[in-house]
Amino acid sequence: MTTRDPWNPATASEHELRNIASEWSDQFPPGNPGHCSPQNAHWTYDPQFDLSCTGSAEDWIPWFEQECQWADEDGREDAYADMLVGDIVDPIVVVLSDGIGYVWDGNHRVGATFARGQHHLKAIVGLPIDPAV
């Protein structure tokens, strides 16, 4: 019996990366700088994406702590605990527009990374071809 290798973003084509990103393209409304059509961007994989363009630890850590508290309160105790101790495997999806990173998928991973004192994550990165579209 043969098994299929798991999807590897490092060897994925731009088309495959675009398809993954497309699942999260509704995160920002038209007119917001974080919005773009996935077909109107170049998509790459960055195994060491610098999160500094997404905000600061001072912004992300309190947000993440609040998310953890709310999860605990609604019965999802330690919902994000694994992100604080283990490797974060899944890449985030981010669009870079005018030097600012807009996270389409992976806000909790970003918050946890900053809470760990780190500043880099695996990422599928979109660069809009024409930000107006």
C-alpha positions in Angstrom: 0.0 0.0 0.0 1.3 3.4 -0.9 0.5 6.6 1.0 0.2 10.0 -0.5 2.7 12.6 0.7 1.0 15.4 2.6 0.7 18.8 0.9 3.9 20.7 1.1 3.6 24.5 0.6 7.4 24.7 0.0 6.9 22.7 -3.3 3.4 24.0 -4.2 2.9 25.8 -7.4 1.6 29.4 -7.4 -1.8 28.0 -8.6 -2.0 25.7 -5.6 -1.0 28.5 -3.2 -3.7 30.7 -4.8 -6.3 28.0 -4.3 -5.4 27.7 -0.6 -5.5 31.5 -0.2 -8.8 31.7 -2.0 -10.5 30.0 1.0 -9.8 33.1 3.1 -10.3 35.9 0.5 -13.4 37.2 2.3 -11.6 38.4 5.4 -11.4 42.0 4.3 -14.2 43.9 2.4 -13.7 45.6 -1.0 -12.2 49.0 -0.4 -10.1 47.8 2.5 -6.3 47.7 1.8 -6.3 44.0 2.9 -8.8 43.0 0.2 -7.8 41.7 -3.2 -9.0 39.1 -5.5 -6.7 36.0 -5.2 -6.4 35.9 -9.0 -5.1 39.5 -8.8 -2.0 38.6 -6.8 1.3 36.7 -7.1 1.5 34.0 -4.4 4.6 32.6 -2.9 5.6 30.5 0.1 7.9 32.0 2.8 9.1 29.6 5.4 10.4 32.4 7.6 7.9 35.3 7.1 8.7 38.3 9.2 5.5 39.2 11.2 6.6 42.7 11.9 4.5 44.0 9.0 1.3 42.6 10.6 1.6 44.7 13.8 3.6 44.6 17.0 3.8 42.2 19.9 2.1 45.0 22.0 -0.9 44.7 19.7 -1.0 41.0 19.1 -0.3 39.6 22.6 -3.2 41.3 24.4 -5.5 40.2 21.6 -4.3 36.7 21.8 -4.6 36.6 25.6 -8.2 37.8 25.3 -9.0 35.1 22.7 -7.6 32.5 25.1 -9.7 33.8 28.0 -12.8 33.8 25.8 -12.1 30.2 24.7 -11.7 29.1 28.3 -14.9 30.8 29.3 -16.9 29.2 26.6 -15.7 25.7 27.3 -12.7 25.4 25.0 -10.1 25.3 27.7 -6.6 25.5 26.4 -7.8 25.8 22.8 -4.6 27.5 21.7 -2.2 26.0 24.3 -0.5 23.8 21.7 0.5 26.9 19.8 2.4 28.2 22.8 4.6 25.1 23.3 4.8 23.1 20.0 5.8 23.9 16.5 3.2 25.8 14.5 3.0 23.7 11.3 0.3 25.3 9.2 1.3 28.5 7.3 -0.6 31.6 7.7 -2.1 33.4 4.7 -1.2 37.0 4.4 -1.5 39.7 1.7 1.1 42.5 1.6 -0.2 45.8 0.6 2.0 48.9 0.8 4.3 47.2 3.2 1.5 46.1 5.6 0.6 42.5 6.1 -3.1 41.7 6.3 -3.7 38.3 7.8 -6.3 36.3 5.9 -5.8 33.2 7.9 -3.8 32.5 11.1 -4.5 35.3 13.5 -4.2 33.0 16.5 -0.9 31.6 15.1 0.4 35.1 14.8 -0.7 36.0 18.3 0.8 32.9 19.8 4.1 33.4 17.9 4.4 36.9 19.4 3.5 35.6 22.8 6.3 33.1 22.5 8.7 36.0 21.8 9.2 35.0 18.2 8.6 37.0 15.0 8.6 34.6 12.1 6.1 32.0 10.8 5.6 30.0 7.7 3.4 31.9 5.3 1.6 31.9 2.0 2.1 35.4 0.9 0.1 37.4 -1.7 1.4 40.4 -3.5 -1.4 42.3 -5.2 -0.7 43.0 -8.9 -3.1 46.0 -8.9 -4.3 46.9 -5.3 -7.3 48.7 -6.7 -8.9 45.4 -7.9 
